[in-house]
Amino acid sequence: MNPLNHKWSAALRRLCSVQAVPVSVRFILLLALLLLAMAAEVSVGPMNIPLSRLLSATWAYWHGSRTADAVVLGAIRWPRLLVAAFAGAGLASTGAVLQALFRNPMADPAIIGVSGGGSLGAVFMIQIGAQAVSPWLVPFGAFAAGLAAVLVVYRLATVDGRTAIHSLLLSGVAVASLCSAVVTLLLSLAPLETMQQIMFWLMGGLDGSTWSHVLVVAVFVLFALIVYESQAHALDILSLGEEQAEGVGVNPQRVKQVTLVTAALAVGSCVSVTGVIGFVGLIVPHLMRLWMGPSQRLLIPASALGGAALVTAADIVARMALAPVELNIGVVTSCLGAPFFLYLLRRQYHREVQG
């Protein structure tokens, strides 16, 4: 090859690589993608609302107007959008943190048992008819059971004050399997109408989202993002190994405790409102790692933006793909995530064989 051509070819590859794009530009592009998905979410539907009327209709709703545009936006689409965005941000950022903590590319929020515990709590509440007493009892049951599941997993994996990562993973799988078995038992005992409610919740959905739901998810997810960022440097060091982390003054046990409790709060709040939305915590961190690099300081906020954009876009697909029939958002994310998971599994296998 002509040396001059080779030089230009190498320069072109560097220019086209992600690393050639400044970090600020990468974040701006992520934010633009999220804003585009949000605009489509609030404007597109059975009743299309032009972007030019979004602000005026929203303003009118908060000032007491009950026109069709105002009600659709203020009471339905804005709460649904914000729940989708915050839930996606919480699930994806938690997935990124757990992958760093476990040093396992397959880790996601379900691996610590919070999704399984949340499902069991919600199903139990639906089974006993708690939603007829208060609409908040089902989310509360999901939240409480998800947090309890994480505490059980952590307790099982902790011996003499130290928590082994492999024990944590195995305990999470065992607790999640037990919760799944109990959910199946409750389903088999439920009458048909209750079974339909349970299945609808388990598949994940955003319909019925309210401003109260937005408040619950936003508070816990924003709190989690602050805590995750405070632990970003420690997680980067911990990814090198616990002995190396202790050698530079990082307390691995404290990092595990803070991270796991925060993850339980974030994912538990999301699951309690949206039901189980799978694979978001697996897909997004991998894509963002390619886009932003491995540093947790950048990866965590990037995963939050990417997760918010993915769940928002998935909800648009769920609403419009088979309109007027509305799919559950969990079906859409699973259709995306299952092939991606198999791809990761196959790539991991080839790495182990070649290594």
ABEGO torsion letter per residue (X at the ends): XBAAAAAAAAAAAAAABAAABBAAAAAAAAAAAAAAAAAAAAABEABBBBAAAAAAAAAAAAAGBABAAAAAAAAAAAAAAAAAAAAAAAAAAAAAAAAAAAGBAABBAAAAGAAAAAAAAAAAAAAAGAAAABAAAAAAAAAAAAAAAAAAAAAAABBGGBBBAAAAAAAAAAAAAAAAAAAAAAAAABBAAAAAAAAAAAAEBABGBBAAAAAAAAAAAAAAAAAAAAAAAAAAAAAAEAAAAAAAGBBAAAAAAAAAAAAAAAAAAAAAAAEBBBGAAAAAAAAAAAAAEABAAAAAAAAAAAAAAAAAAAAAAAAAAAOABBBBAAAAAAAAAAAAAAAAAAAAAAAAAAX
